[in-house]
Amino acid sequence: MPFKIGVDYYFEAVQCIKEVDKLYFANRLALCPTCAAKYQHIRETNDEQLRELIINADAEKELFVEIPIELAQKNYSLYFVAKHWFDLKTILEEMMNSDCS
C-alpha cells in the first residue's frame, strides 16, 4: 500500500507487463517500495503467464479482480479495480491480435 510522507502519499509506479513498449497508464501498478522491488526483481510469474491470467480472468461483473502471482516463492495477489483490469485486458488482447496478424 502507498504510505504517507508528510501529507503526500508515496508509492512506486511499475509496469505490470514489462514487454509492453508503449506507455499505457493501465499497465502501471502502484506499489510500496518493498513490493515494487519484489515485483521487479524476484517475480516468478512471468509476463506470459501474467498476461494469460489477466486476459482469462472471469470478472466482467465484479468490482475488483484478483490475479495470483508468485514473488520470492510466496503466493500474493494483484488487485485491480474492474475498470483498471478491463483497460489492461483490452490492451493485452489488442497486442495479441496485432502479433497474430
Secondary structure, DSSP 8 states (H G I E B T S, - for coil): --EEETTEEE-EEEESSTT--S--GGGEEEE-HHHHHHHHHSB-S-HHHHHHHHHH---TT-SEEEEEEEETTEEEEEEEEHHHHHHHHHHHHHHHHHHH-
